[in-house]
Amino acid sequence: MAVGVGGTSGRFPADEIEKFFLYNFIETIAKVTGQGAASCFSCGYGETCKVGVPAMLYGPGAKITREMIPDVTRQPDVMQAAVDAGRLLGRRLRQGHDRAAVTERMQAQLMGMLGESV
């Protein structure tokens, strides 16, 4: 399971985790992404920085409030996706997870991808 949370989108960290899994023959059975609080919201310059996430999301000179700071716990769809992913993982493990078979499948997938790049 790859879970990514980022300042504007969690897609990028989750994609990197998924690549790491593949390189180590670990199957991604679910990927959950959400918008988290970029460090710009707490660095001390967030309200005056012209290139930070607060300015990008809310415009120049935005005054940072608690309500505007992204928080995955206030994103019900993300929280539900995480619960669903956990249930899926639990179900897979209870149904006789075969690590050797998964490793072979992931290795074949990786080798296929590497073969395409040559």
N, CA, C and O atoms as a MOPAC input file, in Angstrom:
PM7 MOZYME 1SCF
protein

 N      0.84600 1    -1.15500 1     0.00000 1
 C      0.00000 1     0.00000 1     0.00000 1
 C      0.90500 1     1.23500 1     0.00000 1
 O      1.80300 1     1.34600 1     0.83400 1
 N      0.67600 1     2.13900 1    -0.91000 1
 C      1.44900 1     3.37600 1    -0.98900 1
 C      0.54900 1     4.53100 1    -0.57600 1
 O     -0.50800 1     4.74900 1    -1.16900 1
 N      0.96900 1     5.26300 1     0.43300 1
 C      0.21100 1     6.41600 1     0.90100 1
 C      1.08300 1     7.64700 1     0.71700 1
 O      2.19900 1     7.70000 1     1.23400 1
 N      0.59000 1     8.62500 1    -0.00800 1
 C      1.34800 1     9.84100 1    -0.25200 1
 C      0.55000 1    11.06600 1     0.12900 1
 O     -0.62500 1    11.18800 1    -0.21700 1
 N      1.19100 1    11.97300 1     0.84100 1
 C      0.56900 1    13.24500 1     1.20300 1
 C      1.53900 1    14.33700 1     0.80700 1
 O      2.70600 1    14.29400 1     1.19600 1
 N      1.08200 1    15.31300 1     0.04400 1
 C      1.95500 1    16.38500 1    -0.40600 1
 C      1.29700 1    17.73300 1    -0.25100 1
 O      0.10600 1    17.82100 1     0.04500 1
 N      2.06700 1    18.78100 1    -0.44900 1
 C      1.58900 1    20.14800 1    -0.27000 1
 C      0.50300 1    20.56100 1    -1.23900 1
 O     -0.37900 1    21.34200 1    -0.88300 1
 N      0.54900 1    20.05600 1    -2.44500 1
 C     -0.51300 1    20.34600 1    -3.40300 1
 C     -1.23300 1    19.07000 1    -3.80300 1
 O     -2.42700 1    19.09600 1    -4.10300 1
 N     -0.51900 1    17.96300 1    -3.80900 1
 C     -1.09300 1    16.66700 1    -4.16400 1
 C     -0.19600 1    15.58900 1    -3.58500 1
 O      1.02100 1    15.76300 1    -3.51000 1
 N     -0.78200 1    14.49100 1    -3.18000 1
 C      0.01000 1    13.37800 1    -2.67900 1
 C      0.41700 1    12.40700 1    -3.76400 1
 O      1.03500 1    11.37800 1    -3.49100 1
 N      0.06800 1    12.73500 1    -5.00000 1
 C      0.35000 1    11.82000 1    -6.11300 1
 C      1.84200 1    11.57600 1    -6.27100 1
 O      2.26100 1    10.43600 1    -6.47100 1
 N      2.65100 1    12.62800 1    -6.18400 1
 C      4.07900 1    12.47400 1    -6.44700 1
 C      4.78300 1    11.59600 1    -5.41500 1
 O      5.53200 1    10.69900 1    -5.80100 1
 N      4.56800 1    11.82200 1    -4.10600 1
 C      5.20900 1    10.91900 1    -3.14800 1
 C      4.69900 1     9.48500 1    -3.28200 1
 O      5.48100 1     8.54200 1    -3.15900 1
 N      3.40800 1     9.30600 1    -3.53000 1
 C      2.85700 1     7.95700 1    -3.66800 1
 C      3.44400 1     7.26100 1    -4.88500 1
 O      3.72400 1     6.06300 1    -4.83500 1
 N      3.63600 1     7.99400 1    -5.97900 1
 C      4.25300 1     7.40800 1    -7.17800 1
 C      5.68200 1     6.95100 1    -6.88800 1
 O      6.10100 1     5.89300 1    -7.35900 1
 N      6.42400 1     7.73300 1    -6.12500 1
 C      7.80800 1     7.36300 1    -5.78900 1
 C      7.84000 1     6.12900 1    -4.88400 1
 O      8.68500 1     5.25000 1    -5.05500 1
 N      6.92000 1     6.06700 1    -3.92700 1
 C      6.83200 1     4.89500 1    -3.05600 1
 C      6.49900 1     3.66200 1    -3.89500 1
 O      7.06800 1     2.58900 1    -3.69500 1
 N      5.58000 1     3.82900 1    -4.82500 1
 C      5.18800 1     2.71200 1    -5.68600 1
 C      6.37200 1     2.22900 1    -6.52500 1
 O      6.54300 1     1.02400 1    -6.71000 1
 N      7.18900 1     3.14900 1    -7.03400 1
 C      8.39900 1     2.74000 1    -7.77700 1
 C      9.35300 1     1.96200 1    -6.88100 1
 O      9.89900 1     0.93900 1    -7.29300 1
 N      9.55600 1     2.44300 1    -5.65500 1
 C     10.42500 1     1.74900 1    -4.70500 1
 C      9.90000 1     0.33800 1    -4.46100 1
 O     10.67100 1    -0.62100 1    -4.43200 1
 N      8.58500 1     0.21400 1    -4.28600 1
 C      7.99200 1    -1.11000 1    -4.09900 1
 C      8.32400 1    -2.01500 1    -5.28700 1
 O      8.77600 1    -3.14600 1    -5.10800 1
 N      8.09900 1    -1.51100 1    -6.48400 1
 C      8.34200 1    -2.31600 1    -7.67600 1
 C      9.79500 1    -2.76200 1    -7.75400 1
 O     10.06200 1    -3.93000 1    -8.04000 1
 N     10.72500 1    -1.87200 1    -7.51000 1
 C     12.15000 1    -2.21300 1    -7.55700 1
 C     12.51300 1    -3.28400 1    -6.54200 1
 O     13.51400 1    -3.98200 1    -6.70200 1
 N     11.70000 1    -3.41600 1    -5.49500 1
 C     11.95000 1    -4.41100 1    -4.44600 1
 C     10.93100 1    -5.54500 1    -4.49200 1
 O     10.77500 1    -6.29300 1    -3.52600 1
 N     10.23800 1    -5.66500 1    -5.62700 1
 C      9.27700 1    -6.74300 1    -5.88200 1
 C      8.14100 1    -6.77500 1    -4.86400 1
 O      7.69800 1    -7.84500 1    -4.44500 1
 N      7.68400 1    -5.60800 1    -4.47700 1
 C      6.55800 1    -5.47700 1    -3.55100 1
 C      5.35900 1    -4.98500 1    -4.35500 1
 O      5.44500 1    -3.98100 1    -5.06200 1
 N      4.26200 1    -5.68700 1    -4.24300 1
 C      3.06000 1    -5.33000 1    -4.97900 1
 C      2.31900 1    -4.17800 1    -4.28600 1
 O      2.11000 1    -4.20300 1    -3.07400 1
 N      1.93100 1    -3.18300 1    -5.06300 1
 C      1.07900 1    -2.10700 1    -4.54400 1
 C     -0.35800 1    -2.56400 1    -4.72400 1
 O     -0.84700 1    -2.67300 1    -5.84900 1
 N     -1.03000 1    -2.83100 1    -3.62000 1
 C     -2.42000 1    -3.27400 1    -3.73400 1
 C     -3.39100 1    -2.11100 1    -3.62600 1
 O     -4.56600 1    -2.24700 1    -3.96800 1
 N     -2.90800 1    -0.97100 1    -3.15300 1
 C     -3.74500 1     0.23100 1    -3.07100 1
 C     -2.82100 1     1.44400 1    -3.01100 1
 O     -1.71100 1     1.38100 1    -2.48200 1
 N     -3.30400 1     2.53100 1    -3.55900 1
 C     -2.55400 1     3.79100 1    -3.50200 1
 C     -3.51900 1     4.88000 1    -3.04900 1
 O     -4.56100 1     5.09700 1    -3.66800 1
 N     -3.16400 1     5.55800 1    -1.96700 1
 C     -4.00400 1     6.60900 1    -1.39200 1
 C     -3.20300 1     7.90500 1    -1.41800 1
 O     -2.05000 1     7.94300 1    -0.98800 1
 N     -3.82200 1     8.95900 1    -1.92500 1
 C     -3.14400 1    10.25500 1    -1.96400 1
 C     -4.05100 1    11.32600 1    -1.36100 1
 O     -5.27500 1    11.26700 1    -1.46900 1
 N     -3.42200 1    12.28800 1    -0.73300 1
 C     -4.17800 1    13.39400 1    -0.14300 1
 C     -3.33100 1    14.65300 1    -0.11900 1
 O     -2.11800 1    14.60900 1    -0.32700 1
 N     -3.98300 1    15.76300 1     0.13600 1
 C     -3.26500 1    17.03100 1     0.22700 1
 C     -2.92900 1    17.29900 1     1.68100 1
 O     -3.81600 1    17.39500 1     2.52800 1
 N     -1.65600 1    17.41600 1     1.95800 1
 C     -1.20100 1    17.71600 1     3.30500 1
 C     -0.69800 1    19.15000 1     3.37900 1
 O     -0.74200 1    19.89800 1     2.40200 1
 N     -0.22700 1    19.50600 1     4.54400 1
 C      0.26300 1    20.86400 1     4.77100 1
 C      1.70500 1    20.98200 1     4.30500 1
 O      2.59700 1    20.35800 1     4.88000 1
 N      1.93500 1    21.76300 1     3.28500 1
 C      3.29600 1    22.04600 1     2.84300 1
 C      4.02600 1    22.78800 1     3.95800 1
 O      3.40100 1    23.49100 1     4.75300 1
 N      5.32400 1    22.63400 1     4.01600 1
 C      6.09700 1    23.31800 1     5.05900 1
 C      5.93700 1    24.83200 1     4.97900 1
 O      6.19800 1    25.53700 1     5.95400 1
 N      5.50900 1    25.33100 1     3.82800 1
 C      5.29600 1    26.77200 1     3.64800 1
 C      4.28900 1    27.34300 1     4.64900 1
 O      4.34600 1    28.52500 1     4.98500 1
 N      3.37700 1    26.50700 1     5.12000 1
 C      2.36400 1    26.98300 1     6.06100 1
 C      2.93500 1    27.22100 1     7.45500 1
 O      2.31100 1    27.89700 1     8.27300 1
 N      4.12200 1    26.66600 1     7.73200 1
 C      4.68000 1    26.81700 1     9.08300 1
 C      6.12800 1    27.30100 1     9.10200 1
 O      6.73300 1    27.36000 1    10.17200 1
 N      6.69600 1    27.64700 1     7.95200 1
 C      8.11700 1    28.02300 1     7.90000 1
 C      8.39700 1    29.41300 1     8.46600 1
 O      9.53500 1    29.73500 1     8.80700 1
 N      7.34600 1    30.23500 1     8.56200 1
 C      7.53200 1    31.59000 1     9.05600 1
 C      7.48800 1    32.64300 1     7.96100 1
 O      7.36200 1    33.83300 1     8.24800 1
 N      7.59000 1    32.21600 1     6.71300 1
 C      7.56700 1    33.16200 1     5.58700 1
 C      6.36400 1    32.94300 1     4.67300 1
 O      6.23500 1    33.61300 1     3.64900 1
 N      5.49100 1    32.01900 1     5.03400 1
 C      4.37200 1    31.63900 1     4.17700 1
 C      3.47400 1    32.77000 1     3.72200 1
 O      2.93300 1    32.72200 1     2.61700 1
 N      3.30600 1    33.79800 1     4.56200 1
 C      2.41400 1    34.90300 1     4.19200 1
 C      3.08900 1    35.93700 1     3.30600 1
 O      2.41100 1    36.73500 1     2.65900 1
 N      4.41700 1    35.93300 1     3.26800 1
 C      5.12600 1    36.94400 1     2.47100 1
 C      5.86600 1    36.35200 1     1.27300 1
 O      6.25200 1    37.08700 1     0.36400 1
 N      6.06400 1    35.05400 1     1.26100 1
 C      6.79200 1    34.41300 1     0.17200 1
 C      5.94500 1    34.44200 1    -1.10200 1
 O      4.77200 1    34.06900 1    -1.09200 1
 N      6.55200 1    34.88400 1    -2.17700 1
 C      5.81400 1    35.00900 1    -3.43200 1
 C      5.76600 1    33.71000 1    -4.24000 1
 O      4.98900 1    33.60500 1    -5.18900 1
 N      6.59100 1    32.71800 1    -3.87500 1
 C      6.64400 1    31.47500 1    -4.64400 1
 C      6.18700 1    30.25100 1    -3.83800 1
 O      6.30200 1    29.12300 1    -4.31700 1
 N      5.67600 1    30.45900 1    -2.63600 1
 C      5.27300 1    29.35500 1    -1.78500 1
 C      3.88600 1    28.82800 1    -2.10700 1
 O      3.14300 1    29.41500 1    -2.89300 1
 N      3.55800 1    27.71200 1    -1.48200 1
 C      2.25900 1    27.07300 1    -1.69200 1
 C      1.09400 1    27.96800 1    -1.26500 1
 O      0.09800 1    28.01700 1    -1.98600 1
 N      1.16100 1    28.68200 1    -0.12800 1
 C      0.01700 1    29.55100 1     0.21200 1
 C     -0.28700 1    30.57400 1    -0.89200 1
 O     -1.45100 1    30.78900 1    -1.22900 1
 N      0.74000 1    31.19800 1    -1.44900 1
 C      0.52300 1    32.16700 1    -2.53200 1
 C     -0.02100 1    31.46800 1    -3.77800 1
 O     -0.87900 1    32.00500 1    -4.47800 1
 N      0.48400 1    30.27400 1    -4.04200 1
 C      0.03400 1    29.53300 1    -5.22000 1
 C     -1.44500 1    29.13500 1    -5.08100 1
 O     -2.20600 1    29.21600 1    -6.04500 1
 N     -1.83900 1    28.71000 1    -3.88700 1
 C     -3.21500 1    28.25000 1    -3.69200 1
 C     -4.20500 1    29.38300 1    -3.42800 1
 O     -5.35200 1    29.32000 1    -3.87200 1
 N     -3.76700 1    30.42200 1    -2.70300 1
 C     -4.70400 1    31.45600 1    -2.23500 1
 C     -4.40000 1    32.85700 1    -2.74500 1
 O     -5.14000 1    33.79400 1    -2.44900 1
 N     -3.32700 1    33.01300 1    -3.50200 1
 C     -2.97300 1    34.31700 1    -4.03300 1
 C     -1.95500 1    35.03100 1    -3.15700 1
 O     -1.78000 1    34.68600 1    -1.98800 1
 N     -1.27800 1    36.04000 1    -3.73200 1
 C     -0.25300 1    36.77900 1    -2.98900 1
 C     -0.83100 1    37.46700 1    -1.76300 1
 O     -1.94400 1    37.99200 1    -1.79800 1
 N     -0.06300 1    37.46000 1    -0.67800 1
 C     -0.45900 1    38.16000 1     0.53600 1
 C     -1.52200 1    37.46100 1     1.35900 1
 O     -2.08900 1    38.06000 1     2.27300 1
 N     -1.80300 1    36.19800 1     1.05000 1
 C     -2.82700 1    35.47000 1     1.81100 1
 C     -2.40900 1    35.34000 1     3.27200 1
 O     -1.25400 1    35.02900 1     3.56600 1
 N     -3.32500 1    35.57100 1     4.16400 1
 C     -3.08700 1    35.39600 1     5.59500 1
 C     -3.42900 1    33.96200 1     5.96500 1
 O     -4.55000 1    33.50500 1     5.74500 1
 N     -2.46600 1    33.26300 1     6.52200 1
 C     -2.64200 1    31.85100 1     6.83700 1
 C     -3.53400 1    31.68700 1     8.06400 1
 O     -3.28600 1    32.26600 1     9.12200 1
 N     -4.57800 1    30.88300 1     7.88900 1
 C     -5.47000 1    30.53000 1     9.00500 1
 C     -5.47700 1    29.00600 1     9.14500 1
 O     -5.14400 1    28.28200 1     8.20700 1
 N     -5.85400 1    28.54400 1    10.30800 1
 C     -5.91400 1    27.09900 1    10.56200 1
 C     -6.83000 1    26.40400 1     9.54400 1
 O     -6.53700 1    25.29100 1     9.10500 1
 N     -7.91400 1    27.04400 1     9.17600 1
 C     -8.88400 1    26.44300 1     8.26200 1
 C     -8.32400 1    26.22700 1     6.85800 1
 O     -8.75100 1    25.30900 1     6.15800 1
 N     -7.37600 1    27.06000 1     6.44100 1
 C     -6.84300 1    26.93100 1     5.07800 1
 C     -5.70100 1    25.92900 1     4.98500 1
 O     -5.32500 1    25.53000 1     3.88300 1
 N     -5.14700 1    25.51800 1     6.10500 1
 C     -4.02800 1    24.57700 1     6.08400 1
 C     -4.55900 1    23.18300 1     5.76500 1
 O     -5.37300 1    22.64800 1     6.51800 1
 N     -4.11400 1    22.59400 1     4.66800 1
 C     -4.60400 1    21.25800 1     4.29400 1
 C     -4.33000 1    20.23100 1     5.38800 1
 O     -3.27300 1    20.23300 1     6.01900 1
 N     -5.30100 1    19.36500 1     5.59300 1
 C     -5.21600 1    18.34700 1     6.63600 1
 C     -6.00400 1    17.12600 1     6.14800 1
 O     -7.20800 1    17.22000 1     5.90800 1
 N     -5.33500 1    15.99600 1     6.00400 1
 C     -6.02700 1    14.81400 1     5.47300 1
 C     -7.17500 1    14.36300 1     6.37000 1
 O     -8.10800 1    13.71700 1     5.89300 1
 N     -7.12500 1    14.69100 1     7.65600 1
 C     -8.22800 1    14.28700 1     8.52800 1
 C     -9.50400 1    15.05700 1     8.22900 1
 O    -10.58100 1    14.68100 1     8.69000 1
 N     -9.38700 1    16.13400 1     7.45900 1
 C    -10.57400 1    16.88800 1     7.03100 1
 C    -10.92600 1    16.57500 1     5.57600 1
 O    -11.69600 1    17.30500 1     4.95000 1
 N    -10.37100 1    15.51000 1     5.04800 1
 C    -10.65500 1    15.06900 1     3.68300 1
 C    -11.29400 1    13.67600 1     3.76300 1
 O    -10.59400 1    12.66600 1     3.68200 1
 N    -12.61600 1    13.62500 1     3.92200 1
 C    -13.29700 1    12.34500 1     4.15600 1
 C    -13.02800 1    11.29200 1     3.08400 1
 O    -12.91400 1    10.10800 1     3.40200 1
 N    -12.92700 1    11.70100 1     1.82700 1
 C    -12.67500 1    10.72500 1     0.77200 1
 C    -11.29400 1    10.08800 1     0.92800 1
 O    -11.12900 1     8.89700 1     0.66400 1
 N    -10.31100 1    10.86500 1     1.35100 1
 C     -8.96300 1    10.33900 1     1.57200 1
 C     -8.96300 1     9.39800 1     2.77200 1
 O     -8.36500 1     8.32300 1     2.71700 1
 N     -9.61600 1     9.78700 1     3.83300 1
 C     -9.68100 1     8.94800 1     5.02600 1
 C    -10.39200 1     7.63300 1     4.71100 1
 O     -9.96400 1     6.57400 1     5.16900 1
 N    -11.46700 1     7.69200 1     3.93800 1
 C    -12.18800 1     6.46500 1     3.56600 1
 C    -11.33300 1     5.58600 1     2.66800 1
 O    -11.34100 1     4.36300 1     2.80900 1
 N    -10.59300 1     6.19700 1     1.74300 1
 C     -9.70400 1     5.41900 1     0.87400 1
 C     -8.63900 1     4.70000 1     1.70000 1
 O     -8.27400 1     3.56700 1     1.38600 1
 N     -8.14200 1     5.34400 1     2.74600 1
 C     -7.14600 1     4.71500 1     3.61700 1
 C     -7.76200 1     3.53900 1     4.37700 1
 O     -7.13400 1     2.48900 1     4.51000 1
 N     -8.97400 1     3.70900 1     4.87000 1
 C     -9.67000 1     2.61500 1     5.56400 1
 C     -9.88800 1     1.45000 1     4.60200 1
 O     -9.63700 1     0.29500 1     4.94600 1
 N    -10.35800 1     1.76300 1     3.39300 1
 C    -10.60300 1     0.72100 1     2.39100 1
 C     -9.31400 1    -0.01400 1     2.03500 1
 O     -9.31500 1    -1.23600 1     1.88400 1
 N     -8.22500 1     0.72500 1     1.90100 1
 C     -6.93400 1     0.11100 1     1.57500 1
 C     -6.48500 1    -0.81600 1     2.69800 1
 O     -5.97500 1    -1.90600 1     2.43700 1
 N     -6.67100 1    -0.39100 1     3.93800 1
 C     -6.32000 1    -1.23800 1     5.07500 1
 C     -7.14300 1    -2.51000 1     5.10800 1
 O     -6.62200 1    -3.58500 1     5.40600 1
 N     -8.41900 1    -2.39100 1     4.80600 1
 C     -9.28700 1    -3.58400 1     4.75200 1
 C     -8.84000 1    -4.52600 1     3.63900 1
 O     -8.79400 1    -5.74100 1     3.82800 1
 N     -8.51600 1    -3.97000 1     2.49600 1
 C     -8.05400 1    -4.79000 1     1.37700 1
 C     -6.77300 1    -5.52600 1     1.74800 1
 O     -6.64000 1    -6.71900 1     1.47600 1
 N     -5.84800 1    -4.83200 1     2.35800 1
 C     -4.59500 1    -5.45900 1     2.78100 1
 C     -4.86900 1    -6.58600 1     3.78700 1
 O     -4.31500 1    -7.67900 1     3.66400 1
 N     -5.71700 1    -6.31700 1     4.76900 1
 C     -6.06600 1    -7.33700 1     5.75000 1
 C     -6.68900 1    -8.56300 1     5.10900 1
 O     -6.34500 1    -9.69400 1     5.45200 1
 N     -7.60400 1    -8.34100 1     4.18000 1
 C     -8.26200 1    -9.44900 1     3.47600 1
 C     -7.24600 1   -10.28000 1     2.70100 1
 O     -7.27200 1   -11.51000 1     2.74100 1
 N     -6.34500 1    -9.58600 1     1.99000 1
 C     -5.31700 1   -10.30500 1     1.21400 1
 C     -4.43600 1   -11.15800 1     2.12200 1
 O     -4.11100 1   -12.29700 1     1.78600 1
 N     -4.05100 1   -10.60900 1     3.26600 1
 C     -3.18200 1   -11.34700 1     4.17900 1
 C     -3.90400 1   -12.53600 1     4.81800 1
 O     -3.30100 1   -13.58900 1     5.02400 1
 N     -5.18700 1   -12.37200 1     5.12900 1
 C     -5.95500 1   -13.47000 1     5.73100 1
 C     -6.24700 1   -14.58500 1     4.74300 1
 O     -6.49200 1   -15.72000 1     5.15300 1
 N     -6.22700 1   -14.28600 1     3.45400 1
 C     -6.57600 1   -15.27600 1     2.43900 1
 C     -5.35900 1   -16.03900 1     1.92200 1
 O     -5.38700 1   -16.55500 1     0.80500 1
 N     -4.31500 1   -16.11600 1     2.69800 1
 C     -3.15800 1   -16.91600 1     2.31300 1
 C     -2.22400 1   -16.22200 1     1.34500 1
 O     -1.96800 1   -16.72800 1     0.25300 1
 N     -1.72700 1   -15.09500 1     1.73100 1
 C     -0.77700 1   -14.33300 1     0.91200 1
 C      0.44100 1   -15.19600 1     0.57500 1
 O      1.04300 1   -15.79800 1     1.46400 1
 N      0.79400 1   -15.25500 1    -0.68500 1
 C      1.94400 1   -16.04700 1    -1.14100 1
 C      3.04800 1   -15.08600 1    -1.59800 1
 O      3.04100 1   -14.62500 1    -2.74000 1
 N      3.97800 1   -14.79300 1    -0.71800 1
 C      5.04200 1   -13.82400 1    -1.00700 1
 C      5.88800 1   -14.24600 1    -2.19800 1
 O      6.28000 1   -13.40200 1    -3.00400 1
 N      6.17600 1   -15.53900 1    -2.32200 1
 C      6.99600 1   -16.01400 1    -3.44500 1
 C      6.30000 1   -15.75200 1    -4.78100 1
 O      6.93300 1   -15.31400 1    -5.74100 1
 N      4.99500 1   -16.02300 1    -4.83800 1
 C      4.24900 1   -15.78700 1    -6.08000 1
 C      4.20300 1   -14.30200 1    -6.42100 1
 O      4.34500 1   -13.92100 1    -7.58300 1
 N      4.00500 1   -13.46800 1    -5.40800 1
 C      3.98200 1   -12.01900 1    -5.62900 1
 C      5.34600 1   -11.55400 1    -6.12600 1
 O      5.42900 1   -10.75100 1    -7.05500 1
 N      6.40900 1   -12.05300 1    -5.51400 1
 C      7.76400 1   -11.66600 1    -5.92200 1
 C      8.00400 1   -12.03500 1    -7.37900 1
 O      8.54300 1   -11.22800 1    -8.13600 1
 N      7.61500 1   -13.23100 1    -7.78200 1
 C      7.79800 1   -13.65000 1    -9.18300 1
 C      7.00500 1   -12.75400 1   -10.12500 1
 O      7.51200 1   -12.34400 1   -11.16900 1
 N      5.76600 1   -12.44900 1    -9.76100 1
 C      4.92100 1   -11.59000 1   -10.60500 1
 C      5.50800 1   -10.18500 1   -10.72700 1
 O      5.54300 1    -9.61600 1   -11.81800 1
 N      5.96800 1    -9.62600 1    -9.60600 1
 C      6.52900 1    -8.27700 1    -9.62500 1
 C      7.86000 1    -8.24900 1   -10.37800 1
 O      8.15600 1    -7.28700 1   -11.08700 1
 N      8.65600 1    -9.30000 1   -10.22300 1
 C      9.92000 1    -9.37500 1   -10.94400 1
 C      9.66300 1    -9.41500 1   -12.45400 1
 O     10.35100 1    -8.74000 1   -13.22000 1
 N      8.68800 1   -10.19400 1   -12.87200 1
 C      8.35300 1   -10.27000 1   -14.29800 1
 C      7.87100 1    -8.92000 1   -14.81100 1
 O      8.21300 1    -8.51300 1   -15.92100 1
 N      7.07300 1    -8.22500 1   -13.99700 1
 C      6.58200 1    -6.90000 1   -14.39200 1
 C      7.75500 1    -5.92700 1   -14.55600 1
 O      7.82700 1    -5.20400 1   -15.55000 1
 N      8.66200 1    -5.90800 1   -13.59300 1
 C      9.80800 1    -5.00700 1   -13.65700 1
 C     10.69500 1    -5.33800 1   -14.85100 1
 O     11.12200 1    -4.43700 1   -15.57300 1
 N     10.97100 1    -6.60100 1   -15.06300 1
 C     11.83300 1    -6.99200 1   -16.19200 1
 C     11.18400 1    -6.60800 1   -17.51600 1
 O     11.87400 1    -6.20200 1   -18.45100 1
 N      9.84900 1    -6.73500 1   -17.60000 1
 C      9.14300 1    -6.31000 1   -18.80600 1
 C      9.29300 1    -4.82200 1   -19.04300 1
 O      9.50400 1    -4.38200 1   -20.17300 1
 N      9.18400 1    -4.05200 1   -17.98100 1
 C      9.32300 1    -2.59800 1   -18.10800 1
 C     10.75100 1    -2.22700 1   -18.50800 1
 O     10.95400 1    -1.34300 1   -19.34000 1
 N     11.72700 1    -2.89400 1   -17.92200 1
 C     13.11800 1    -2.60600 1   -18.27500 1
 C     13.41600 1    -3.00000 1   -19.70500 1
 O     14.17100 1    -2.31500 1   -20.39600 1
 N     12.83000 1    -4.10300 1   -20.15800 1
 C     13.01900 1    -4.53900 1   -21.54100 1
 C     12.46200 1    -3.54700 1   -22.54400 1
 O     13.01500 1    -3.37900 1   -23.63000 1
 N     11.35900 1    -2.88600 1   -22.18000 1
 C     10.75000 1    -1.88900 1   -23.05500 1
 C     11.61800 1    -0.63300 1   -23.17500 1
 O     11.54100 1     0.08800 1   -24.17000 1
 N     12.44200 1    -0.38000 1   -22.16000 1
 C     13.22300 1     0.86200 1   -22.15700 1
 C     14.55100 1     0.73600 1   -22.89100 1
 O     15.26000 1     1.72700 1   -23.06500 1
 N     14.88900 1    -0.45700 1   -23.31500 1
 C     16.17800 1    -0.65000 1   -23.99900 1
 C     16.02100 1    -0.51000 1   -25.48500 1
 O     16.99700 1    -0.64000 1   -26.22400 1

